[in-house]
Amino acid sequence: MKRLVLILMLLASPVFAVQPDEILDDPVLEERARELSKGLRCLVCQNESIDESNASLARDLRLLVRERLVVGDSDEEAVEFIVARYGEFVLLNPTVTGANWLLWAAGPLMLLLAGGVGVSYLRARAKGTSTAEAPLSDAEQARLDDILRP
């Protein structure tokens, strides 16, 4: 039972790929570096932060973040430096400016457009003329009576 609890605790805890030789001596700078690393995408794994990735490029990015912080950059300056070097794709949460605004707005706009099309279709369908069946002619009624007689 203890082994099961230990295994579950290990699986539930976050796994960080930061190596001991990467950790800064100053705990304040290290905490800032960790926070910045959580918002930067590993360009190899593409769906992990550089703090979680074991890829060598992620290690290089972690070291670069720490170098920028040691030099004296603010958090924003360090992120801007990396974005300038690798592009905005490196951000896990891209900004909502420029061309990205269209991407952020496309989902809700498409939902509204689909809702409008659906509502207009249902209204047109409700207003539509019902096709009332015309009564049978005398010949058709006679033929039907002949078929239905036992």
C-alpha positions in Angstrom: 0.0 0.0 0.0 2.8 2.4 0.8 4.4 1.7 -2.6 1.1 2.6 -4.3 0.9 5.8 -2.4 4.5 6.7 -3.2 3.9 5.9 -6.9 0.8 8.1 -7.0 2.6 10.9 -5.3 5.4 10.7 -7.8 3.0 10.7 -10.7 0.9 13.6 -9.3 3.9 15.8 -8.6 5.1 18.1 -11.3 8.2 17.0 -13.1 10.9 19.6 -13.8 13.7 19.0 -16.2 16.0 21.6 -14.7 19.4 20.1 -14.0 21.3 20.9 -10.8 24.1 22.6 -12.7 21.5 25.1 -14.2 20.1 26.3 -10.9 21.2 29.8 -9.9 22.8 30.5 -6.5 20.4 33.4 -5.8 17.0 31.9 -4.9 15.1 35.0 -5.9 16.6 34.9 -9.4 16.0 31.2 -9.6 12.3 31.6 -8.7 12.0 34.3 -11.4 13.7 32.0 -13.9 11.3 29.2 -13.1 8.3 31.4 -13.5 9.6 32.7 -16.9 10.4 29.1 -18.0 6.8 28.0 -17.4 5.6 30.5 -20.0 8.1 29.6 -22.7 7.4 26.7 -25.2 10.0 24.0 -25.9 10.5 24.3 -29.7 11.2 20.6 -29.9 8.4 19.2 -27.8 6.0 22.1 -28.8 3.5 21.4 -26.1 5.7 21.5 -23.0 7.3 24.4 -21.3 11.0 24.6 -21.2 10.8 24.0 -17.5 9.3 20.5 -18.1 11.2 19.5 -21.3 14.3 17.4 -21.3 15.3 18.5 -24.9 18.7 20.0 -25.3 17.2 23.1 -26.9 15.0 23.6 -23.8 18.1 23.4 -21.7 19.7 26.1 -23.8 16.7 28.3 -23.5 16.6 27.8 -19.7 20.3 28.8 -19.5 19.6 31.8 -21.7 16.8 32.9 -19.4 19.1 32.6 -16.4 21.9 34.5 -18.2 19.5 37.4 -19.0 18.4 37.6 -15.4 21.9 37.5 -14.1 22.8 40.3 -16.5 20.1 42.4 -14.9 17.2 42.2 -17.4 13.7 42.5 -16.0 11.3 39.6 -16.7 9.7 41.4 -19.6 13.1 42.2 -21.1 14.3 38.6 -20.9 11.1 37.3 -22.5 11.3 40.0 -25.3 14.9 39.0 -25.9 13.9 35.4 -26.4 10.9 36.3 -28.5 13.1 38.5 -30.7 15.5 35.6 -31.2 13.0 32.7 -31.7 9.7 34.4 -32.6 6.4 34.6 -30.9 5.9 30.9 -31.3 8.1 30.4 -28.2 5.4 31.8 -26.0 2.9 29.3 -24.5 0.3 32.1 -24.3 0.7 34.3 -27.3 -0.2 38.0 -27.1 -3.5 39.3 -28.3 -2.1 42.0 -30.6 -1.6 42.4 -34.4 -2.4 39.3 -36.5 -2.9 37.2 -33.4 -6.1 39.2 -32.6 -7.7 37.6 -35.6 -6.8 34.1 -34.4 -8.1 34.8 -30.9 -11.4 36.3 -32.3 -12.0 33.7 -35.0 -13.4 31.1 -32.7 -16.1 33.2 -31.0 -16.9 34.9 -34.3 -17.5 31.6 -36.0 -19.7 30.5 -33.1 -21.8 33.6 -33.5 -22.0 33.2 -37.2 -23.1 29.6 -36.9 -25.7 30.6 -34.3 -27.0 33.3 -36.6 -27.3 30.9 -39.6 -29.0 28.3 -37.4 -31.6 30.8 -36.0 -32.3 32.2 -39.5 -32.8 28.6 -40.8 -35.2 27.7 -38.0 -37.2 30.9 -38.5 -37.5 30.4 -42.3 -38.5 26.8 -41.7 -41.2 27.9 -39.2 -42.6 30.5 -41.6 -42.6 28.2 -44.6 -45.8 27.4 -46.3 -47.2 24.0 -45.4 -48.0 22.0 -48.4 -51.6 20.9 -47.8 -52.5 17.8 -49.7 -55.0 18.3 -52.4 -58.1 16.2 -52.2 -58.4 13.1 -54.4 -60.2 13.5 -57.7 -63.3 11.3 -58.3 -61.3 8.9 -60.5 -58.5 8.5 -57.8 -61.1 8.0 -55.1 -62.9 5.3 -57.1 -59.6 3.5 -57.8 -58.7 3.7 -54.1 -62.1 2.3 -53.1 -61.6 -0.6 -55.6 -58.2 -1.4 -54.1 -59.5 -1.3 -50.5 -62.6 -3.5 -51.0 -62.1 -7.1 -49.9 
